[in-house]
Amino acid sequence: MLRKTKNFLKAHGVAYEKEHVNPLMVPEKNYVLKFEKNDKGDYQNRFIVEHTYTWTGRMKINKITLRLHGQVHPREFKTESDLLRYLKKHAHRYAADVKKQHHKKKN
């Protein structure tokens, strides 16, 4: 799940970890992908993907939520391509190789 997003994070040198969470009371399944470590070594950003399975067994993504640095109002995306578009636009905030280039341009 989120193969393109994981490839994007790997290409930009961003560490991540993933886990599946299955709530008991709702039919939706949750997939959590945490990324970008802070100074303490904890992951500070995360994607939360709510998905279900169709009767044919295919996975259907209902919503992708992006929480950056514990923000109160997270951003929501319907598809992975919308999410990637946003990440590419704001890569200077979290990607290691892009941060270096961004700091060089400022100096």
ABEGO torsion letter per residue (X at the ends): XGAAAAAAAAAAGBBBBBBBBBBAABABBBBBBBBEBBAAGBBABBBBBBBBBBAAGBBBBABBBBBBGGBABBBBBABAAAAAAAAAAAAAAABAAAAAAAAAAAX
